[in-house]
């Protein structure tokens, strides 16, 4: 029981420290600046100038918004961008390896980044003629 109490106190102290960090303005960050890990994020209470812990919607985790510094988005785990796929706008998509697999990248408009996606089982990905979407055949 003593060990559990000590751990609980340490966690409580750490949570208080994180919440007590000073901030200014309307900023939000993921805990420890780590994407896709935490189901909470830290929102600045500009009146008190300290961070408050806020829960993402059920089943979602915190991601830094790469197109808008000091803002976050909550999204399903694994939905963070794929840096090697480049940037995107709107609802575009492109095959990871056209005609070779069913894997493709779809754009997350809020972040301007492509995320991993795949065709239904047994289908292969082909880029459309306009180069803005994919066909699964």
N, C-alpha and C positions, 0 to 999 in steps of 0.2 A: 504494500500500500504506500509506503514511504517513497519508493522509486517513482510510482505513478504520480504522486503529488508533486515531486520535484520536477518531473517532466512537464506536467500541466502548468506549473508556475513558470518554467522556462519558456514554454510556448506562449503563455499569456504575456510575459514580459517582451518577447520578440514582437508579438502582434501590436502591443502598445507602442513599441519603438517605431515600427513601420508606420503605424497610423499617425504618430506624432511628428514624423519628418515634416519639415517646413516646405511650403509650396506657395506659389502665387499664380493667380489667373485660373482659367478654366482648362486645366490640363488633366490628362489621365494617362497612366502607365501600367504596364503589366508588372506584377511582382518580380523583382530581381532582373527586370528587363528581358525576360525570357518569353518567347512566343510559344503558344500551343501547349503550355504546361498547366497553368492555373485556371480554375473555374471562377476566380475573382480577379478584380482589377482595383487599382488605386485611383480614386477621383479626388482632385483637389477641392476642398471646401474653401472657397476664396474668402469667405467671411472669417473663418478661424485660421486660415493659412496652414492647414494640416491636411494630410491625405486621409481619406476615409476608404475602408474596404467595401467594395460593392460586388454583389454576385452577378455573374453572367446568367443568362437564361439557362434553364436545365439542359444539360447535355452539351453545352458550349464552353469554349475556353478562350482566353485572352490572346489577341494578336495586336502588335503595334501596327498602326496604319502607315504604310510607307509613303503615301502621298500627302499626308497631313501630319507633320511632327506634333508630338505631345497629345496625340489622340489614339484611341484603341478601337477595336471592333471585337465583338464576341462572335465566334463562328464554331462549327463542329470541329472536333480534333482532326488533325491531318489536313485541314483546308488551308494551311499557310501556303504562300506562293512558292513557285519553283524558279529560283533565280536564273538558272541556265536557260529557261524558256523565254526570257525577255519580258518586256512590259506589254500591256494591252489596254484597249478601251472597249467599252460597251459589252456586248455578249458574244464576242468573237471566240473562235476555237480553232485549233490546228492539231494535226496528227503528230504524235511523237516520232513515228517512223511510218509514213504513208505507205499503205499496201503491204506492210510487214507484220503489223500487230493491231490489236484493238485499242491500244493505249492512245490517249490524246490529252491535250491541255485545253481547259476552258477558262475563260476570263472571269475573274471576280471584279466587277466594275468598281466596287468601293475601294479596292486596294490597287487596282491597275496592274495586278499580277496574274499570271496563269497558275492554275492549280491542276493536279492530276485528276484524270477521269478515265473512263474506259467504256468501250462499246459493250452491248450485251454479249454474254458468253458465246463464243464461236464465230463472232463477226469481226471483220477487219476494217480498220479506219482508212478513209480516203479523204483528202482535202477537197472541198467544193471548188468549182471553177473560179469563183470570185476570190478565193483565198481567205474568206472570212469565217468559214465554218467547216464542219466535217460531215461525212456520210459514213454510216456503219452498214456494211453489206457482207 
